[in-house]
Each structure stands twice: as C-alpha cells, then as structure tokens.
Amino acid sequence: MQTRDRKTHPAADAQSRRDFIALVGAGLGAALLPLGTAHAANLPTIKIGFISPLTGPLAGFGEADPFVLGLTRAKTAGGVKLGGTTYAVQIVSRDTQSDPARAAQMANQLINDDKIDLMLTTSTPEVVNPVSDACEAAGVPCLSTIVPWESWYFGRGGKPGQPSPFKWTYHFCFGTEQFADMYLSSWSHVQTNRKVGVLYPNDADGNAVRAHLAPLLEKAGYTIVDPGAYQDGTTDFSSQIARFKSAGIEVLTGVPLPPDYITFLRQAAQQGLARQLKINFPAKFGLFPSDIEALGGLGLRIGSGAYWSPAYPYVSPVTGLGGARLAEAYTKATGRQWTQQLGASMSLIDAGFAALDRSGAPKDKAAVAEAMRVLDVVTTVGRVNFPKGPVPNVATTVLIGSQWVPARSGPFKLAYPTIEHAEDPKVPIEAKLLRYA
C-alpha cells in the first residue's frame, strides 16, 4: 500500500498551516512569494517528488522529513514565482522503508504515474542510488544528498578521469576528503597509539570508504586495522573484535548500518574491547539521538561528523529559518530533539527550488538539469557549488566533528556539541573532544 508522510507521521501533521507559517516567520527568499491559496488553484503546477527512508533500519534519517516538507508546503501553499512565472507547488513524498528495491519502485511510480518535474532524494546509498538510477534512465532531473559522494558517483558507474556518465542526476554531499579533514582535526585532541580499527561492510559506503578514505588516514600516519568486508545484518562480530583486540586499536571508525553498530558495540563491551577505545568515531551511526539512546551508557562520548547542527550559521532561503531557530521550530512542532538530517533535508529543498528558479523554465526537464550543473547557492548546510565540485555532477559540503555528551540543561538528556571546525571555521567550536573509555 502506498503511504505518504502525512499518514505515517501524525506529530508533524497535527500542525495546521497557520501553525507552520507562525513557526517559519515572515522571511522568504526572493524567489518564493506566497500569493494566496485561492489564486494558487488556478496556476500551472510544479510537481516535486521527495523520497527518503521513514521506516525500517534507516528511519532515523527520515524522522525530520515530514516536518521539513510541512514547512515547505506551508511556505509555498499560495504559489511561488520560479523562472519569472508563478506556479502552484505539489510535493509528493514516498517512504522507501529502507529497502533499495522499494526505493526504485517509488521513484518509477513518481516518474510514470505522478509525472513529477523534479525528484529530490536523501539519505544513504540504499535510498539515493536506486532513485538516481531510475531518474537517469527516465530523463528526469534528480537532486540528492547525504551519501558520501564517492558512494554515489563511483557506486553508480562513474570512473576516475573519465567523462561523467550522468546527464540528469546531481548530488551534493561530503566525501572522503571531508571525512579525513574532520577525523584528523578531531582525533588530534586525544593522544592515542594511532591504530585505527575500521568496520567497512560490503556495500556501497563500505567499499567506497575503504578505497578512498583509508589511504588518506594512512598517509597521515595512522595504522589501519581492517578485518575485511562483512555483510550488512551481521549478528556476530566476534572475529572483528578479536582482530581489533589483538592489534591493540585505540581508535574505532567505520560506516556500519545503525543496527549493526549497536550489535557490534554491545559485543565489544562484553568481550573487553570497548574499554581499550580512546576514540569511538563511526560514520552512519551516531548521527541521531535515537542511535545513542539505544546504547545507553555505551553511547556517551561517541563522536561523529555533523553535516548540520544548530551551530551552523546558514539560513534556508526557502523558509527563512536556520541554526537554532530551525531546531527550536522542530522541537516545538514535534516535541523531539533536533537531528542533523533536519538541516540536510532543508538544504535539499533549498537547492531544488534554486535549480527550478534558475532554470528559467521549471517545466523543462533539460533546462532544470542544466541549472543543476551550474548551480551555486547557499543553503541551510552552507554553500553548494557544482562548478567547483570534485567531479562532474557533484558538489561537496562540509563535516564538523561533534561528540555526544550528557546535556547540562534543557528537556533532553543528550547534547551534541561541535568539537572542531577544520572544514568551515564559520561554525563555532562548542566543546573539547573527551576520551571515550
């Protein structure tokens, strides 16, 4: 059965249009001028597909998406001016249920049945890559984020030094260079033996990070201890733990699925590995409060890269919200603690509307794809600049080292302060990295 976020997330849907507008405030980007609902009914319509994981093991990535889409729908309810013409905007959202096959199915449904003009998709290769492939095959412009760009570009068939095989699909996200900058800056604050255990699964993220990030860490003087690729969904990590213990690692990182890392770390504690870790810095896990809460005390002092937080100084050109105001609006509307995906999904909306506007003809798919190719815009997560990307079809964004610690005040148990800012000094440092064990 097809479901939309309005049916699956009543906490977000309980907000009326008036409530959302009050949360957003009066500021709007120049391209977005609300005109009134009655007038919008008589306008030509832009249809935007939005695909993300709202349920399943990747659901943490999609938790804030209904709120972001609610804000956007409220801001665009009366119609918006794009490319010199005023359009009504319809955003049609789908849940992949964390299943790559369903992601492709939902993409084809939006393309063939809903006749969308633009696809937006976010959060992990398991979602973004199959959606991007469906759009590439169908000739529909697609903009995506929150997959390390190497996993998206090389994972879909791009080759180093060769022309891009993609015409319709564009992606903005951090990559292994941003991970390396963030890790090296963060880890320098705690003295270790520089032996790093890595958990790289046999999937798009694991294979890309093994090939591109591990050599950067080795070049910086770290010894990589890699017990080999494992299958997503592994339930027994005894062999990896034994290898890490015998090697004497003091730093741990990797790109495991969140449920797999919870299993691993619990077993690591039972088998005596956790106590020797001075730095625990996974990627893909530890991004959201729910990850840390699931581990109890084992979750405290886990670090990870923040691709957005309330410390980021940038404002959404679509909603007029950024930083602390966006986080506060989310908590007020849902009762939940902010997550970094809140800013990332907002930035995808920002960049998508910018591409539609700058195309000059948002119903012309080729014009929209060309606008993405040259897009340079400041979004909620910072600047997205495709002309200066590392490869065609890609723009990079930053990562800021952060760490989970007990909150000193406020309604939530956890805080996630920034502990370095090598990638963007405009993001303030809020705390020092604390040793894990």
Steps between C-alpha positions, in 0.01 A plus 500: 500500500632840409548733794585865530666669792175675591352162593801354673613797713202648689727711725602710203159496339330630815649840423255710307610713210465806724724339763769426244497851362529638852800277564671599179460873546467769240830468311494349151759466228450730204388210280225388737212745525178350643193621316197345670345155477205599283730653242733198506213271393498669161875481441709252300646240735856390572510145633795405720565143614669449836630155597661408832497219761225563756486143632735203531862498624577835334195676645715736708598676180138569409367601840506875433383484138125537565573817696725641225240422235230650718694826525558503127138427414388779731742747346404410144126447555403814314730442204856611429679695232752284315684604187277805462172304511280426799424133572308296751731246668409139578748289698430127482696303758573130526654270763755243380460294820883479487472258206703576181254309281210700640700821448522425128131403493394825668717701262345338193153555644566872550650526152240302307179545700542836673690658208736695724714783364784459751612223735660568838643210703715461807675271746734208429585315177224250575251780427672753279682281248200301374288816484774678306534206261126501432506872423806468278329229298177700468654839423366671813718754686596373844682673783624303800703524819630310808699228330879540495547621146739219407233245597254680272730576204728197485235272649278575200765446233699824482869445425795713619633722223221411258203714389195478720246238391220704656286764331196532725623423852695734730620455855639719778662353810823461692752240385804317625712816492254669736498193724880501510519871585242457775651182645857630504395828660280325760732215590799729555349609833538157667836318517483146358726234351353600159370148432156523341254212477257534210160342440444514125205286382465356153270775372533824304613705799739240636669434169535870413636599841746209505635603160514876550511589871727235651797607284459861616511391865806283434673789326443708815681241712218277625520120479180352358384165642241365257352156579336493157159564350198352675137474398242753615285338767785304657410387852836363622802731496727276709764466227522877446518563874777242545699658219464848650598380848809317379610803297454728800289760321411816693295672228187354340316616191305361204172530310274232652122505483367629835351166617827324413708746699276461803554124480873543452555741788298293746709196409817712519409596856430139596831382351716774650571711192301810596717579801815537285341755263610858549313630194176354366407683181273305263323642198139413404447417867492760776338762282174518696400500868307176452824320405670603822197440720481142371846431646448653844832574669697349210373781278645785704813665356453344157603756242400548138494757224210745506386606155266746673431618854346808663854640509501535120453871420315459168134585434262315269404724207169313478376521860711782644608271785847383591712384790334519840168634360453195278581263788263686734218492245545125456490433874197725544312321223594141584620491861817327381867595513649645183694270269760598244284362219263789571750744348608263226147438370430873520811564288371254239179702476706821481716373217207344314300823493812694399551267203137533393517878521834538324402266219275776363256225398423267793269277292786438254691200636811565293511862617473392865780245458719768341422736789620235744822457306596865565316548831678707765278581799525542877269257678429403860820291511713762324614554145412250227722573199483253212747679268771447764412139578761221503339326200213592266150474650636538857537783751657449841376616839679506836521275805556637848629271778252465788456277806207365701512599868244536780303824470563753774157658468180489298231239441722236334759266651761535227699784344704489178749789511748571222860423595689624189432698182785434255258480208312823580635745761168689484350219710598571863676241718288428808703244701816288513516134394478270802664157512249219437603237756 
